[in-house]
Each structure stands twice: as structure tokens, then as C-alpha cells.
């Protein structure tokens, strides 16, 4: 894992198409803005995991 320090309003580029910007810094959280192509799915980890689990449940039900 690459760890990068950024301050408010500073940006991180991922490739040529994805830009992460520090929008707000609170006491216990950081708010990040993501600018990416519309075709690129972006999910929080817990949502991504729930989608994958639901998808896995659907495929295993068909195999019973």
C-alpha cells in the first residue's frame, strides 16, 4: 500500500483519468472528492463488499 500525505485542497492523480482531492479535514475523518470517468464504478469498501456478497449469493443459489 502506498501512503501519501496531502493537505486541504491538494490532489493525488491515479493515471491520467482519476483525481482525488482532499475536500475537508475533520477531527476523525477526511472528506475526499473523486473525479473519474463516468464508466468507472466507485464504491465505499463496505458497499463494494455487500454487492460482491449479494452477487455471490445469487450465483450459488443457481448451483444448488
Protein Blocks (a to p, Z undefined) as FASTA:
>chain_A
ZZddddehiacdehjlbccddfbdcfkbccddddddfklccddfklmmmmmmmmmmmmmm
mmZZ
